[in-house]
Amino acid sequence: MDPISARLLARHPQKIDLSLDRMRALCAALGDPQDTLPPVIHVAGTNGKGSTAAFLRAMAEAAGLRVHVYSSPHLVRFNERIRLAGILIDDATLNAALDRVEAVGDAHGIGATVFEATTAAAFVAMAESPADLAIIEVGLGGSLDATNVIDRPLLSVITPIALDHAEFLGTDLVGIAGEKAGILKPGARGLVARQSEAVMAVIAARAAAVHAPLTVMGSDFDAWGDRGGLSWQDEERFMDLPAPALAGPHQFDNAGLAVAVALELDLPEAAIARGLETVTWPARMQRVTAGPYGETAQSADAELWLDGGHNPHAAHALAETLEARQARAPRPLALIVGMLANKDSGGFFEALKGSGAAVFTVSFDGAAADPEALAAVARGHGLGAQPAGSVSGALDLALRLGAGRVVICGSLYLAGEVLGASRETWPL
C-alpha cells in the first residue's frame, strides 16, 4: 500500500455513506474551495467516465490549456487521482492539503470518509494551482456523491448508464439514472452519451426540472468508426478525425462524446484530432509488454492485454473488442479473471460466453471473489474455467496450453496489482 493510502485509511472511515451533509460542512469550513476552481466539467456515468475524461484532457492540453483532473480509483499510487495543471500531485502538496482538511474536520467534529477527505483535499489543491479547466469525475452515483458540492459547473457530462454498485445504488436502472442525472445544474449544459430510452427519459426530466439544456448523442450529434478513423457529425458540421488511440469499438462512442464537449469549449479541430491520437488511459485494453508478465508473454510470442472493466456492460464492451481483434488476427484466447466478491460475475461471464476463451480465475488483495467459486460461475455460463493460484501461475498455465492472446480482466484492483508489478511507465 502506498503511503498516502495508508495515511487515509488510518485516519478516515473507509465506508461509503452517500450524503452531502459532511462534505458541505467540510468545504464550508475550508472556505468553499470548490467555488473557486477553474471552469468545471463534471462527469458522471457507469462506464466510460475515465476514458471520456482522458480524451477531453488530451484534447484540451493539445489546445494549450492547463487542466486539473480528479478521478478514481487509482491503480498503483494514490496520487493518480489528482492532476494539477496536467501533472500528478506530489506527496508534499497532497499531504499539505490533507493536513488542512483533517485539521478543519477535527476542529468542527466532521467525520469525513476517505473519499470525502480526498475530494476536499483535491479541491483545496486545485483552487490554489492556476489552471484553465478542471475535469471532475464522480466517484459513485451522482446526486449524493462528494463531488456534487460543485453547484456551478461549466458543463455536465453523463456517460453510458448501466447497473453497477448495486449495494449502494440498487438494481433499478431508472433509479440509478436519477442518481447520475443529479449532477445536472441550472443553466449548465448537459452532454449525454447514447442511453436506453428509459434512462434518457429520466435524464430529460431532470434537465427540464433544473432548466439545464441538453445535447444528446444519437439525436443532436453522433460518432462512428469509418475507413479507419472517427466520423463525427451534428447539424452544423461533419468531421473526419483520427481513430481513438484507446482500443475497442466502445471507445468511438466515448471519444465522440468528448468531441462534443471539446466543441462546447471551442477547442480547434486540430487539437481535437491530436487528443484522439495521443490519449492514454491505463487498464482499458492496455497492451502490457514490460515487466515480468509482459516479458513472459512475449517470450511465448503471445499478446498480453489488461482491462479493468468489472460489470456486465464493460464485459460486453470487452467482448466486442475481442471479437473484432480475433476477426482480424485470430489467436487462441485466454482470460485471467479476478473480481470483487460483490460484483455481478454471472453477468460478466454471460457477456463473454461467446468468446471461446479459456478462463483462469485468480484472487488479489482486498475483498476478491474466491477463485474456485468464480470458476464455477464461469463454467455455469458455458466457459471452460479453472482456478489458478496467482496471475503469474495463470499466465504460465495459459501459455503452456497454447494461448496466443491473453487478457487480464475483471477488476481495477487486479489491474493495479498487475501494473505495479510490471514496471509500466504509466502514470507519469
Phi, psi and omega per residue, in radians:
M1 nan 2.341 -3.126
D2 -1.283 2.779 -3.021
P3 -1.051 -0.661 -3.123
I4 -1.156 -0.775 3.093
S5 -1.040 -0.767 -3.140
A6 -1.074 -0.717 3.120
R7 -1.059 -0.840 -3.088
L8 -1.122 -0.773 -3.109
L9 -1.169 -0.519 3.115
A10 -1.325 -0.356 -2.970
R11 -1.914 -0.424 -3.003
H12 -2.291 2.610 3.050
P13 -1.096 2.371 3.134
Q14 -1.467 -0.088 -3.074
K15 -1.087 2.715 3.004
I16 -1.798 2.041 -3.111
D17 -2.327 1.612 -3.018
L18 -1.177 1.958 -3.124
S19 -2.932 2.607 3.088
L20 -1.785 -0.095 -3.043
D21 -1.082 -0.912 -3.124
R22 -1.105 -0.725 -3.086
M23 -1.156 -0.721 3.109
R24 -1.126 -0.720 3.126
A25 -1.127 -0.740 -3.136
L26 -1.111 -0.814 -3.137
C27 -1.132 -0.691 3.117
A28 -1.068 -0.723 3.134
A29 -1.186 -0.421 3.112
L30 -1.562 0.004 -3.110
G31 1.560 0.355 3.119
D32 0.900 1.089 -3.134
P33 -1.088 -0.457 -3.137
Q34 -1.109 -0.349 3.134
D35 -1.488 -0.124 -3.133
T36 -2.038 0.304 3.068
L37 -1.243 2.792 2.925
P38 -1.033 2.967 3.119
P39 -0.857 2.286 -2.991
V40 -1.811 2.339 2.903
I41 -1.892 2.002 -3.048
H42 -1.747 2.202 -2.988
V43 -2.104 2.138 3.069
A44 -2.203 2.958 3.121
G45 2.512 3.010 -3.137
T46 -1.560 -0.863 3.137
N47 -2.233 2.634 3.071
G48 1.563 -0.041 -3.140
K49 -1.046 -0.892 -3.081
G50 -1.124 -0.747 -3.137
S51 -1.134 -0.769 3.135
T52 -1.080 -0.758 3.103
A53 -1.110 -0.670 3.129
A54 -1.138 -0.752 3.068
F55 -1.020 -0.803 -3.071
L56 -1.150 -0.724 3.095
R57 -1.061 -0.775 -3.125
A58 -1.089 -0.696 3.127
M59 -1.169 -0.799 -3.117
A60 -1.131 -0.718 3.128
E61 -1.194 -0.579 3.064
A62 -1.131 -0.437 3.084
A63 -1.509 0.036 3.091
G64 1.602 0.143 -3.132
L65 -1.455 2.599 2.999
R66 -1.607 2.198 -2.951
V67 -2.193 2.146 2.921
H68 -1.454 2.595 3.051
V69 -2.452 2.350 2.986
Y70 -2.132 2.145 -3.099
S71 -2.525 2.948 3.092
S72 -2.775 2.766 -0.111
P73 -1.437 3.106 3.007
H74 -1.542 2.888 -3.138
L75 -1.826 -0.869 -3.084
V76 -2.042 -0.873 -3.117
R77 -2.124 2.453 -3.111
F78 -1.002 -0.581 -3.080
N79 -1.029 -0.349 3.113
E80 -1.002 -0.382 -3.064
R81 -1.264 -0.357 -3.022
I82 -2.257 2.106 2.999
R83 -1.970 2.285 3.076
L84 -1.920 1.974 -3.111
A85 0.873 0.737 3.030
G86 1.615 -0.185 -3.065
I87 -1.943 2.375 3.074
L88 -1.003 2.379 3.139
I89 -1.046 2.426 3.129
D90 -1.514 2.872 -3.063
D91 -1.044 -0.733 -3.078
A92 -1.103 -0.779 -3.135
T93 -1.171 -0.731 -3.137
L94 -1.174 -0.756 3.117
N95 -1.120 -0.652 3.114
A96 -1.130 -0.726 3.099
A97 -1.134 -0.724 3.108
L98 -1.149 -0.638 3.068
D99 -0.987 -0.783 -3.131
R100 -1.162 -0.757 3.138
V101 -1.085 -0.771 -3.085
E102 -1.245 -0.626 3.094
A103 -1.115 -0.759 3.118
V104 -1.168 -0.733 3.116
G105 -1.070 -0.742 3.114
D106 -1.125 -0.756 -3.089
A107 -1.120 -0.530 -3.084
H108 -1.889 0.101 3.105
G109 1.133 0.640 -3.122
I110 -1.736 1.946 -3.124
G111 -1.521 1.288 -3.059
A112 -1.209 2.512 3.035
T113 -1.317 3.003 3.116
V114 -0.987 -0.843 -3.081
F115 -1.171 -0.665 3.109
E116 -1.126 -0.766 3.126
A117 -1.120 -0.725 3.125
T118 -1.108 -0.776 -3.127
T119 -1.101 -0.769 3.110
A120 -1.097 -0.712 3.105
A121 -1.112 -0.683 3.095
A122 -1.081 -0.760 3.138
F123 -1.101 -0.726 3.120
V124 -1.059 -0.861 -3.105
A125 -1.140 -0.717 -3.121
M126 -1.187 -0.662 -3.120
A127 -1.148 -0.419 -3.073
E128 -1.764 0.048 -3.139
S129 -2.079 2.149 -3.084
P130 -1.081 2.396 3.064
A131 -2.793 2.916 -3.136
D132 -1.732 -0.321 -2.999
L133 -2.730 2.569 3.034
A134 -2.247 2.164 3.073
I135 -1.805 2.017 -3.050
I136 -2.024 2.040 -3.111
E137 -1.657 2.300 3.056
V138 -1.089 2.487 3.085
G139 -1.412 -0.928 -3.076
L140 -2.650 2.211 3.136
G141 1.355 -2.141 -3.117
G142 -3.112 -1.220 -3.004
S143 -1.077 -0.626 -3.111
L144 -1.872 0.154 3.092
D145 -1.242 2.579 -3.093
A146 -0.993 -0.525 -3.136
T147 -1.233 -0.240 -3.022
N148 -1.428 0.224 2.914
V149 -1.316 -0.122 3.046
I150 -1.302 1.880 -3.039
D151 -1.617 -0.330 -3.052
R152 -2.296 1.154 3.071
P153 -1.219 2.716 2.999
L154 -1.248 -0.796 3.139
L155 -2.481 2.593 3.004
S156 -2.003 2.386 -3.076
V157 -2.189 2.286 3.124
I158 -2.133 1.989 3.124
T159 -1.475 3.134 -3.071
P160 -0.956 2.422 -3.116
I161 -1.903 2.267 3.114
A162 -2.578 -3.023 -3.128
L163 -1.448 2.302 3.017
D164 -2.970 2.818 -3.123
H165 0.891 0.833 -3.059
A166 -1.044 -0.533 -3.102
E167 -1.175 -0.325 3.110
F168 -1.933 -0.622 -3.037
L169 -1.851 -0.149 -3.136
G170 1.454 -3.079 -3.097
T171 -1.995 0.222 3.098
D172 -1.658 1.908 -3.058
L173 -1.059 -0.636 3.116
V174 -1.118 -0.725 3.108
G175 -1.137 -0.694 3.100
I176 -1.102 -0.732 3.108
A177 -1.049 -0.666 3.099
G178 -1.089 -0.690 3.087
E179 -1.103 -0.848 -3.110
K180 -1.110 -0.702 -3.122
A181 -1.190 -0.171 3.121
G182 -1.134 -0.179 3.086
I183 -1.427 -0.227 3.133
L184 -1.171 2.332 -3.045
K185 -2.232 2.693 -3.110
P186 -0.941 2.214 3.036
G187 1.394 -0.190 -3.126
A188 -1.649 2.138 -3.104
R189 -1.089 2.410 3.027
G190 -1.819 2.287 3.074
L191 -1.934 2.183 -2.886
V192 -2.161 2.301 3.068
A193 -1.226 2.965 3.050
R194 -1.007 2.265 -3.086
Q195 -2.332 2.866 2.983
S196 -1.176 2.811 -3.104
E197 -1.051 -0.743 -3.112
A198 -1.136 -0.743 3.129
V199 -1.145 -0.744 -3.112
M200 -1.117 -0.587 3.116
A201 -1.109 -0.686 3.122
V202 -1.168 -0.777 3.139
I203 -1.086 -0.767 -3.131
A204 -1.108 -0.671 3.131
A205 -1.142 -0.751 3.112
R206 -1.114 -0.746 -3.139
A207 -1.067 -0.733 3.123
A208 -1.135 -0.665 -3.094
A209 -1.152 -0.586 -3.100
V210 -1.843 0.086 3.121
H211 1.049 0.847 3.061
A212 -1.838 2.048 3.095
P213 -1.149 2.560 -3.101
L214 -2.048 2.539 2.931
T215 -2.192 2.076 -2.898
V216 -2.083 2.288 3.086
M217 -1.184 2.350 -3.123
G218 1.717 -0.277 3.068
S219 -2.246 -0.874 3.130
D220 -1.543 -0.441 3.086
F221 -2.745 2.917 3.077
D222 -2.685 2.853 3.124
A223 -2.563 2.568 -3.127
W224 -2.781 2.758 3.061
G225 -1.371 2.382 -3.108
D226 -2.722 2.174 3.073
R227 0.913 0.736 3.084
G228 1.391 0.107 3.141
G229 -2.320 -2.943 3.107
L230 -1.960 2.112 3.022
S231 -1.688 2.357 -3.115
W232 -2.331 2.373 -3.067
Q233 -2.588 2.443 2.881
D234 -2.298 -2.875 -3.067
E235 -1.209 -0.326 -3.027
E236 -1.862 -0.397 -2.992
R237 -2.651 2.814 3.016
F238 -2.308 2.339 -3.130
M239 -2.248 2.351 2.935
D240 -1.693 1.992 -3.048
L241 -2.105 2.847 3.075
P242 -1.148 2.706 3.033
A243 -1.132 2.540 3.106
P244 -1.110 2.493 -3.127
A245 -1.247 -0.338 3.091
L246 -1.392 2.397 -3.007
A247 -1.385 2.557 3.010
G248 2.014 2.479 3.122
P249 -1.025 -0.601 -3.120
H250 -1.114 -0.394 -3.128
Q251 -1.247 -0.305 3.039
F252 -1.167 -0.658 3.074
D253 -1.204 -0.781 3.108
N254 -1.054 -0.748 3.114
A255 -1.133 -0.718 3.136
G256 -1.072 -0.679 3.082
L257 -1.144 -0.745 3.117
A258 -1.093 -0.655 3.088
V259 -1.050 -0.755 3.129
A260 -1.061 -0.719 3.097
V261 -1.137 -0.772 -3.134
A262 -1.032 -0.674 3.128
L263 -1.199 -0.597 3.040
E264 -1.094 -0.507 3.114
L265 -1.515 0.018 -3.118
D266 1.076 0.589 3.050
L267 -1.283 2.487 -3.115
P268 -1.233 2.674 -3.115
E269 -1.038 -0.612 3.138
A270 -1.097 -0.672 3.121
A271 -1.231 -0.647 3.091
I272 -1.076 -0.817 3.135
A273 -1.088 -0.755 -3.135
R274 -1.118 -0.692 3.115
G275 -1.098 -0.687 3.097
L276 -1.075 -0.601 -3.095
E277 -1.419 -0.501 -2.992
T278 -1.838 -0.103 -3.062
V279 -1.009 2.476 2.992
T280 -2.314 2.491 3.091
W281 -2.753 1.976 -2.943
P282 -1.257 2.695 3.023
A283 1.114 0.441 2.976
R284 -2.091 1.564 -2.990
M285 0.771 1.008 3.135
Q286 -1.636 2.273 3.070
R287 -1.317 2.231 -3.141
V288 -1.855 2.067 -3.132
T289 -2.156 -0.378 -3.080
A290 -1.649 2.893 3.039
G291 1.298 -3.091 -3.013
P292 -1.093 -0.676 -3.108
Y293 -1.240 -0.851 -3.140
G294 -1.081 -0.719 -3.131
E295 -1.190 -0.642 3.086
T296 -1.076 -0.778 -3.139
A297 -1.136 -0.773 -3.101
Q298 -1.129 -0.607 3.126
S299 -1.143 -0.391 3.094
A300 -1.736 0.195 -3.124
D301 1.005 0.709 3.139
A302 -2.086 2.665 3.032
E303 -1.519 2.503 3.030
L304 -2.201 2.227 -3.117
W305 -2.180 2.724 -3.120
L306 -2.297 2.239 3.135
D307 -2.436 2.272 -3.072
G308 -1.639 0.081 3.130
G309 -0.999 2.383 -2.975
H310 -2.383 0.273 3.088
N311 -2.404 2.967 -3.070
P312 -1.011 -0.676 3.136
H313 -1.069 -0.768 3.103
A314 -1.167 -0.610 3.113
A315 -1.154 -0.628 3.059
H316 -1.092 -0.724 3.109
A317 -1.114 -0.713 3.100
L318 -1.109 -0.738 3.137
A319 -1.065 -0.730 3.116
E320 -1.124 -0.722 3.131
T321 -1.096 -0.788 -3.131
L322 -1.173 -0.683 3.115
E323 -1.042 -0.768 3.138
A324 -1.153 -0.726 -3.117
R325 -1.200 -0.708 3.129
Q326 -1.149 -0.604 3.123
A327 -1.159 -0.642 -3.128
R328 -1.335 -0.711 -3.066
A329 -2.577 1.460 -3.063
P330 -1.121 2.374 3.062
R331 -2.545 2.627 3.035
P332 -1.000 2.260 -2.950
L333 -1.903 2.396 3.044
A334 -2.324 2.507 3.064
L335 -2.028 2.241 2.983
I336 -1.805 1.958 -2.924
V337 -2.078 2.237 2.935
G338 -2.306 2.411 -3.086
M339 -2.441 2.677 2.960
L340 -1.120 2.580 -3.071
A341 -1.148 -0.403 -3.090
N342 -1.598 0.115 -3.138
K343 -1.567 2.820 -3.126
D344 -1.443 1.396 -3.100
S345 -1.165 -0.580 3.101
G346 -1.088 -0.797 3.093
G347 -1.135 -0.609 3.119
F348 -1.100 -0.868 -3.108
F349 -1.274 -0.527 3.094
E350 -1.056 -0.694 3.137
A351 -1.156 -0.435 -3.044
L352 -1.843 0.084 -3.006
K353 -1.152 -0.420 3.131
G354 -1.495 0.024 -3.065
S355 -1.322 -0.354 -3.071
G356 1.224 0.281 -3.063
A357 -1.401 2.576 2.889
A358 -1.420 2.384 -3.048
V359 -1.984 2.334 3.071
F360 -2.186 2.104 -3.035
T361 -1.734 2.471 -3.077
V362 -2.387 2.923 3.045
S363 -1.885 3.094 3.056
F364 -2.770 2.973 -3.131
D365 -1.098 2.354 -3.128
G366 1.978 -2.876 -3.045
A367 -1.466 1.060 -3.090
A368 -1.424 2.638 3.042
A369 -1.164 2.555 3.080
D370 -1.118 2.242 -3.098
P371 -1.007 -0.638 3.101
E372 -1.084 -0.828 -3.140
A373 -1.141 -0.669 -3.137
L374 -1.154 -0.700 3.099
A375 -1.119 -0.654 3.113
A376 -1.114 -0.682 3.099
V377 -1.116 -0.765 3.128
A378 -1.063 -0.760 3.118
R379 -1.108 -0.595 3.105
G380 -1.154 -0.268 3.110
H381 -1.946 0.434 2.962
G382 1.456 0.243 3.137
L383 -1.858 2.411 3.010
G384 -1.271 2.106 -3.000
A385 -2.477 2.567 3.042
Q386 -2.587 2.549 3.113
P387 -1.300 2.637 3.080
A388 -2.308 2.699 -3.034
G389 -1.265 -0.479 -3.053
S390 -2.819 2.970 3.079
V391 -1.085 -0.773 -3.128
S392 -1.115 -0.696 3.093
G393 -1.151 -0.707 3.124
A394 -1.141 -0.709 -3.138
L395 -1.148 -0.779 3.103
D396 -1.020 -0.768 -3.116
L397 -1.151 -0.765 3.139
A398 -1.065 -0.732 -3.129
L399 -1.217 -0.657 3.100
R400 -1.109 -0.537 3.138
L401 -1.516 0.088 2.980
G402 1.715 0.203 3.131
A403 -1.121 2.358 3.086
G404 -1.917 -0.192 3.090
R405 -2.462 2.055 -3.074
V406 -2.120 2.308 3.108
V407 -2.110 2.126 3.006
I408 -1.567 2.162 -2.970
C409 -2.688 3.018 3.002
G410 1.948 -0.283 -3.093
S411 -2.876 2.417 3.022
L412 -1.214 -0.476 3.088
Y413 -1.166 -0.760 3.059
L414 -1.091 -0.745 3.129
A415 -1.050 -0.696 3.117
G416 -1.095 -0.705 3.099
E417 -1.108 -0.717 -3.139
V418 -1.132 -0.807 3.138
L419 -1.121 -0.704 3.137
G420 -1.080 -0.574 -3.134
A421 -1.523 -0.196 -2.966
S422 -1.781 0.072 3.127
R423 0.926 0.612 3.085
E424 -1.178 2.659 -3.105
T425 -1.415 -0.172 3.083
W426 -1.496 2.505 -0.077
P427 -1.649 2.678 3.093
L428 -1.821 nan nan
